[in-house]
Amino acid sequence: MAVDVREVQQRSAEAFSAAYSEESANYQRAALVGDTEECARSANAMAGLRATCRELDMMAQEALNPARPAPPVNRFGLTELEADVARNSYSAPGVTDDQKMQAYAHNRAKYRHMVQTGQYSNDQGLVRR
């Protein structure tokens, strides 16, 4: 039987909401009688409840949207596919695979910078049929 992450998160949120309301009432009662020590304890408890609730929300989001593992990269920052393209894209004699990958990585960084700064655009315009 699979556990529904949304149901777990909802039940946790309800429990924390009830606990927070109780601590808030404790704080207000302590404030009415001037009990600074109890106000501080309640405020501390409310802060802890809020932080825990935020963490549970993030955990639920992570469970519902797991992060994809990053592809492995070589010492030039290229994925295996990029390294393969780099090795096969130069035909000049005497150029080593390392030199090919280094040039590819340099050109990729230059291209990304130009796109980011607006010096180059991938916009090919509207395709009309």
N, C-alpha and C positions, 0 to 999 in steps of 0.2 A: 504494500500500500504506500503510495507516494504522498509526501507531505506537501501541501500547498503553501508556498512561501508567503503568498499574499494573506492567507488565513493566519499564519503564525504572526506576521507583522501586525495585522489588525488586532489580534488578541493582545499582543504585547503593548500596542499603542493604547488600547482601552485600559489595561492594567496600570500603565504609567500615568494616564490621564486621571484616573481615580486617585492614585497615590499623590499626584501633584496637587489636585484639588484639596485633598486632606491636609497636605503640608501648607498650602496657601491659607486655609482656614486657621491652622495652628499659628501661622505667622500673624494673621490679623488679630487673633485673640491675644497673643503675646504683646502686640503693639498697643492694644487697647489698655492693657494693664501696665505697660511700661517695662516689660521684661525683655531687656536688651539681649540677654544671654539666649533666651528661647527664640527671639527673632533671628539671631545669628545662626542658630542651629537649623531653624526652618529654612532660612535663605540658602544655607549650605546644602541642605537636603534637596531643595527645589533645583538648584544648579546641577547637582549630581543627576537628578532625574531627567532634566532637559538634555544633558550631555549624553546620557545613556540612550535616551529616545532617539537622538540624532544618529548615534552610532548604529542602532538597530535599523533605522531607515536606510543608512548607507549599506549595511550588510544585506538588506533585502534587495536593494538596487543591484548590488554586485551579484547576488544569486540569480536575479532575473536577467541580468545583462553581463554575463561573464566576459572578462577581457580576453582578447585573443593574444596568444603568446607571440612575442616579437620574433620575426624570422631571424635566424642566426646570421651574423655578419662577420666578414673577414677583417683583417687589420686595416683595410682601406675604407671600411664602413659599407661595403657592398654585400647585398644578399647573394646567395649562391646563383640565382638567376642572373643578376646583374654582372657577377663575376664571369659567368659563362658567356654573356653577351660581349663583355669587354675582351675576353680571350679570343673570341671569334670575329671581332669587328675590325681588326688591324691585320694587314697582310704584309707589312713592311718587313724585310728580312732583318734579323738581328735584334728585334724588339722582344724582350722577355715578357712573360705573362704578368710579372709584377709591374713592369713599366706600362703595359696595356691597362691593367686595373687602376694604377695610379692616375693615368691620363683620364680614364673613364670617370673616376671619382672626382677629379678636378673639374672636368667639364660638366658633370652633374651638379656640383656645387655652384658653378658659375651660372648655369641655366636657372637653378632654383632662385639664386639671388636676383637675376634679371627679371624673373616673373614676379618676385616679391616686390621689387622696387618699381615695377611698371615699365621697365626698359624692353620687355618682351611680353607678348600676349599670346595666349593659346586660342584666343577667340578667332574662329575661322569664319564668323559671320553666319548669316542665315542660308540654309540650303534650300533652294527652290526646286520644285519638281514640275 
